[in-house]
Amino acid sequence: MSKNFKVKNGLETTNITASGDISSSGDILGNALILGPGLGDASFNVVISGSEGNLLVQGNSSDAAITIRNSDIGTSTTQTSTLNFNVFGSDAGSKIVAGKDGVYSATSIKDSNLQFYTATDNSETEKLRITTDGNVGIGTTAPGELLTVHGNISSSGTITMLTASIGGGTFTSAS
């Protein structure tokens, strides 16, 4: 079985074709690594192309991990790490974003949050956020309580609480 690899370095492209495994005891360097029969997208550094587009990460220990890291500490909170879920022909889709709560420096506390987005009419909107404190916000980016919901809540089952405080809202019985 022949395996085709393309390593792009600037304008120079080097094609490597192998009929067996390619192994290295050191780094394999290049600006892009494309695995598979497709041409890939040159805007990405690693492209895995195939009829299914599947990716397997497998380890022989108790922890196999995929790490997405933005190592730009920057001077704002705009440096994020994002896992995108897009369908063909659309730049918008669903995504999970790891965001910064403050500007990171070598000695700073590095607090972060998780943001969950979905798309409607090709426009991505944040729907849920988990803050540094563990608060969960649905429909809000700044939940002030363990669970903060901006909008109506519906339940087909029983809602149990030790105390109830209804301030500014209404409570409607389903019966």
C-alpha positions in Angstrom: 0.0 0.0 0.0 1.4 3.4 -1.0 1.2 6.3 1.4 1.4 9.9 0.1 2.6 12.8 2.2 3.0 16.4 1.3 5.2 18.7 3.3 4.9 22.4 2.5 7.6 24.8 3.5 7.0 28.3 2.1 6.6 28.0 -1.7 8.6 24.8 -1.9 6.5 21.5 -1.7 8.2 18.2 -1.1 6.2 15.1 -1.8 7.2 11.9 0.0 5.7 8.6 -1.1 6.2 5.5 0.9 5.1 1.9 0.5 5.6 1.2 4.2 5.6 3.1 7.5 7.4 6.4 7.9 9.1 6.8 11.2 11.4 9.3 12.8 13.4 9.5 16.0 13.2 13.3 15.8 10.9 16.0 14.5 9.4 16.0 11.0 9.2 19.7 10.2 7.1 21.6 7.7 4.4 24.2 7.6 1.7 21.8 6.7 1.2 18.0 6.8 -1.5 16.6 4.6 -2.4 12.9 5.1 -4.7 11.2 2.6 -5.7 11.5 -1.1 -7.2 14.9 -1.0 -5.5 18.2 -1.6 -6.6 19.5 1.8 -6.9 23.2 2.8 -3.6 25.1 2.9 -4.9 27.4 5.6 -4.6 24.5 8.1 -1.3 23.1 9.4 -2.5 19.5 9.5 -5.1 18.1 7.2 -6.4 14.6 7.3 -8.3 13.8 4.1 -10.3 10.8 3.2 -13.7 9.6 2.1 -14.9 9.5 5.8 -12.6 12.1 7.4 -12.3 10.1 10.6 -9.6 10.8 13.2 -8.5 8.3 15.8 -6.4 9.1 18.8 -5.5 6.0 20.7 -3.1 5.5 23.6 -2.0 2.5 25.7 -2.4 4.2 29.0 -5.3 5.3 31.1 -5.4 8.7 29.4 -5.5 9.4 25.7 -6.0 13.1 25.0 -6.4 15.6 22.3 -5.0 18.9 23.3 -5.9 22.2 21.6 -3.6 24.9 22.8 -3.3 28.6 21.9 0.1 29.5 23.3 -0.2 33.2 22.5 -0.6 34.8 26.0 -1.4 38.1 24.3 -2.5 41.3 25.9 -6.3 40.7 25.8 -8.9 38.0 26.3 -9.3 37.3 22.6 -6.8 34.5 22.4 -9.0 31.3 22.6 -8.9 27.7 21.7 -11.8 26.5 19.6 -13.2 23.1 18.6 -15.3 23.7 15.5 -18.1 21.4 14.1 -18.9 22.5 10.6 -20.7 20.9 7.7 -19.7 21.1 4.1 -20.4 24.5 2.5 -20.8 26.3 5.7 -18.3 28.3 7.8 -20.9 28.5 10.7 -21.7 25.5 12.8 -21.4 24.5 16.4 -18.3 25.1 18.4 -16.8 24.9 21.9 -14.5 27.7 22.9 -12.1 27.8 25.8 -11.9 31.5 26.7 -9.7 33.6 28.9 -11.2 35.5 31.9 -8.2 37.8 32.1 -4.9 38.8 30.5 -2.4 36.0 31.0 1.2 36.7 32.0 4.0 34.5 33.2 3.0 35.0 36.8 -0.8 35.6 36.5 -3.6 33.3 37.6 -4.9 31.8 34.4 -8.7 31.6 34.8 -10.8 30.3 31.9 -14.3 29.5 30.8 -16.0 27.2 28.3 -18.5 28.7 25.8 -20.9 26.5 23.7 -22.2 27.9 20.4 -24.7 26.8 17.8 -25.6 28.4 14.5 -28.9 29.6 13.1 -29.1 31.1 9.6 -25.3 30.8 9.3 -24.7 32.9 12.4 -23.0 31.4 15.5 -24.5 32.5 18.8 -23.3 31.5 22.3 -25.9 29.4 24.0 -24.3 28.1 27.2 -21.2 29.1 29.3 -19.4 27.5 32.2 -17.5 30.1 34.2 -14.3 29.8 36.2 -16.4 29.6 39.3 -18.4 26.6 37.9 -21.5 28.7 37.3 -23.6 27.6 34.3 -25.4 30.2 32.2 -28.0 29.3 29.6 -28.8 32.3 27.4 -26.3 34.5 29.4 -22.6 35.0 29.3 -22.4 36.1 32.9 -24.2 33.6 35.2 -24.4 34.9 38.8 -25.6 31.7 40.3 -24.7 28.0 40.0 -27.4 27.8 37.3 -28.7 31.0 35.6 -31.2 30.7 32.8 -32.2 33.8 30.7 -35.5 32.8 29.3 -38.4 30.5 30.1 -37.9 27.1 31.8 -40.1 24.1 31.2 -40.2 20.8 33.0 -42.3 17.7 32.4 -41.3 16.3 35.7 -41.1 17.5 39.3 -39.0 20.4 40.4 -37.9 20.0 44.0 -36.5 22.8 46.1 -35.8 23.5 49.8 -36.8 27.1 49.6 -38.5 29.2 46.9 -38.1 32.8 46.1 -39.8 34.2 43.1 -38.7 37.8 42.4 -40.0 39.6 39.4 -41.1 36.5 37.7 -44.2 34.3 37.7 -44.8 30.7 38.7 -47.4 28.9 36.8 -48.7 25.5 37.8 -49.1 23.0 35.0 -52.4 21.7 36.4 
